[in-house]
């Protein structure tokens, strides 16, 4: 299978930019979720690249990873807030793992010290968090 870039896909509103798009995920409806270090951390497009909505302003300190759970919830890793957060697709906060602005001791183990990503087992629902910058480990929930 070959791939060809689609020029102009994912057009943003005037004055908006991705700044640093750190992660991308696709949900069951083929919406494309971009996690971004700009003013609008979560930006959602339909599969044709038409802007749908954004959220996360004022909540995310530094975007790192995005995962869409089997139930459709959105999991975001914020490496400078030392957190993993679960949201509804509309942006309502459901759960926070970690203590914002309080890192664990480097290589200390207790979550988190700049977590990077989340993976969820579709079969068991187990949650795995890579805590790679400051802890160099994977946490299982």
Secondary structure, DSSP 8 states (H G I E B T S, - for coil): ------TT-S---TT---SSEEEEEE-TT--EEEEESSSSSEEEE-TT--EEEEE-TTT-SSEEEEEE-TTS-EEEEETTTTEEEEE-TT--EEEEES-TT----TT--SS-SS--EEEE-TTT--EEEEETTTT-EEEE-
